[in-house]
Amino acid sequence: MNPTLGLAIFLAVLLTVKGFLKTSFSPTNYEALSQAQRQKEIMAAKKLTKQNMDFGFRLLKKLVSNNPGRNILLSPLSISTAFSMLCLGAQDSTLDEIKKGFNFRNMPEKDLHEGFHYIIRKLNQETQDLKVSIGNTLFIDQKLQPQSKFLEDAENFYSAETIPTNFQNLENTQKQINDFISHKTHGKINNLIENIDPGTVMLLTNYIFFRGKWRHEFDPNLTKEEDFFLKKNSSVKVPMMFHSGMYQVGYDDKLSCTILKIPYWKNITAIFILPDEGKLKDLEEGLQVDILSRWKTLLSRR
C-alpha cells in the first residue's frame, strides 16, 4: 500500500425523484404547490448535489496535497450546508466569496435555499432499520440580536435551532456546545469544540448521525483479527468482518481501482473504492463530478 495513504469518506447525496417535500417557507402551502413548482425544487436539489460533489472532490485534493500521508475524513454536505445557511445573512464581498467557493453563483438564492431544504428533509429519516439525522445549530451570544428574518429563514429552510449562549464564559460555553452535539449524535462525537477564540459571539455547528443495518448482515462469529497494512512493511492487527454474497462490483481501467457497493436497508448504499497498489494518487486526481455515473456502467452482480 502506498505510504502516502489518504482515506476519504464522502457522504454522497444521491437523490431520487420519488416523493416530494415542501418547497417554501410555510408547510401549510405545500399541498397547494403546482407540479411545476415541486419539480423546480427537485431540479434545484439535483443541481446542488452535483455542485456539492464537485466541491467535495476539489476539497479532498487540496487536503491531500496539504497533508501527505494523513488519513482524511470529511463531509462536503456538512460544509456546504453550513455556508449556504450563512448566505441568508451575508452581504457584499463575504456573500460573493461564499458563492464563488461553492459554485453557487449561477443559482438564484431562492433555488439555493429551497434545494438544500429538500436535501435535508429527504435525508432525515428514521425507521427500524435506518436512522439519518442532519442538523444545524446556531449558538448565539445573549447580547447579540440577529435580524429576525435571518433566524426565521434559517429555521424554515435549514431546520436550524437557535440557542442563546453566554460567550463571556468560554469554558461553560464549550461544555454546553459539546454536550449538545454529544446528545444529538448519541455519544459518537463528544468533543467537537476544543477551544473558542475570545471575542466570539456566534458559533454555527452541523452534525450528521447515521445508523443503518446492512441488507446482508455480517455474522459477528466470523469477525477475526487480520493484518491491515499501513504501508508496505508496516501493519497492525484489526478486527475484520467477513461475508459471502452477491454484490455490485466493478473495475475501472482508467483509474486502476475496484468499486464495491454494499447496500443498507432503505435507499442508502455504501461505496468502497480500492486503488491498485501505487495507484492512489491517480485515483485522487481522477475523481470528477460524473464519476459515479461512469462507475454505475462498470458494475455487475457477482
C-alpha positions, 0 to 999 in steps of 0.5 A: 500500500502506498505510504502516502495513504489518504482515506476519504469518506464522502457522504454522497447525496444521491437523490431520487425523484420519488416523493416530494417535500415542501418547497417554501417557507410555510408547510401549510402551502405545500399541498397547494404547490403546482407540479411545476413548482415541486419539480423546480425544487427537485431540479434545484436539489439535483443541481446542488448535489452535483455542485456539492460533489464537485466541491467535495472532490476539489476539497479532498485534493487540496487536503491531500496535497496539504497533508501527505500521508494523513488519513482524511475524513470529511463531509462536503454536505456538512460544509456546504450546508453550513455556508449556504445557511450563512448566505441568508445573512451575508452581504457584499464581498463575504456573500460573493466569496461564499458563492464563488467557493461553492459554485453557487453563483449561477443559482438564484438564492431562492433555488439555493435555499429551497434545494438544500431544504429538500436535501435535508428533509429527504435525508432525515429519516428514521425507521427500524432499520435506518436512522439519518439525522442532519442538523444545524445549530446556531449558538448565539451570544445573549447580547447579540440580536440577529435580524429576525428574518435571518433566524426565521429563514434559517429555521424554515429552510435549514431546520436550524435551532437557535440557542442563546449562549453566554460567550463571556464564559468560554469554558461553560460555553464549550461544555454546553456546545459539546454536550449538545452535539454529544446528545444529538449524535448519541455519544459518537462525537463528544468533543467537537469544540476544543477551544473558542477564540475570545471575542466570539459571539456566534458559533454555527455547528452541523452534525450528521448521525447515521445508523443503518443495518446492512441488507446482508448482515455480517455474522459477528462469529466470523469477525477475526483479527487480520493484518491491515497494512499501513504501508508496505512493511508496516501493519497492525492487527484489526478486527475484520468482518467477513461475508459471502454474497452477491454484490455490485462490483466493478473495475475501472481501467482508467483509474486502476481501482475496484468499486464495491457497493454494499447496500443498507436497508432503505435507499442508502448504499455504501461505496468502497473504492480500492486503488491498485497498489501505487495507484492512489494518487491517480485515483485522487486526481481522477475523481470528477463530478460524473464519476459515479455515473461512469462507475454505475456502467462498470458494475455487475452482480457477482 
